[in-house]
Amino acid sequence: MNREGKPVEPTGKCSLSAKSLERLKGLYLDLVKTVERAIEITDIDFSVGEGLRSITRQKELFE
């Protein structure tokens, strides 16, 4: 929905790559749905940089 409460139509301009789709595996379904909806309605292409992180990876990034 947009600010006026109307549904936002898909633009069809962008789609997620196989790599981005792979990175979505294992994440919360609501998050996956949000990313999938965002790519449908955006005019600006984007990709998923990282998905599910291991504890080790998270600690590396934190440090």
C-alpha atoms as one frame of an Amber mdcrd trajectory, in Angstrom:
protein
   0.000   0.000   0.000   1.155   3.503  -0.720   0.595   6.546   1.472  -2.924
   6.919   0.109  -3.736   3.314   1.068  -3.797   2.118  -2.535  -2.034  -1.088
  -3.662   1.352  -0.583  -5.302   1.530  -2.239  -8.701   4.570  -4.310  -9.707
   6.900  -2.492 -12.093   8.322  -5.626 -13.705  11.620  -3.769 -14.121  13.733
  -5.774 -11.689  14.111  -9.320 -10.451  16.292 -11.134  -7.953  19.258 -13.071
  -9.292  19.756 -16.760  -8.543  22.515 -15.724  -6.121  20.183 -13.392  -4.212
  17.450 -16.046  -4.086  19.962 -18.546  -2.704  20.952 -16.085   0.014  17.326
 -15.789   1.140  17.162 -19.479   2.013  16.817 -20.156   5.724  15.637 -16.647
   6.600  12.311 -15.829   8.237   9.483 -16.161   5.719   8.204 -12.644   6.459
  11.615 -11.214   5.595  11.789 -13.223   2.370   8.297 -12.026   1.379   9.297
  -8.432   2.097  12.380  -8.670  -0.128  10.396 -10.372  -2.890   7.700  -7.683
  -2.752  10.290  -4.908  -2.718  11.943  -6.173  -5.916   8.519  -6.364  -7.579
   7.638  -2.717  -6.959  11.006  -0.961  -7.143  12.421   1.135  -9.934  15.901
   0.631  -8.485  17.507  -2.787  -8.862  19.126  -4.340  -5.797  20.589  -7.624
  -4.633  20.796  -9.538  -1.368  24.340  -9.209  -0.067  24.207 -11.764   2.709
  21.653 -14.147   4.123  21.720 -16.421   7.124  24.910 -15.913   9.127  26.690
 -18.427  11.279  27.655 -17.428  14.805  31.289 -17.396  13.692  30.555 -15.034
  10.793  28.512 -12.734  13.027  31.363 -12.544  15.537  33.803 -11.712  12.727
  31.617  -8.843  11.580  31.052  -7.603  15.109  34.787  -7.422  15.785
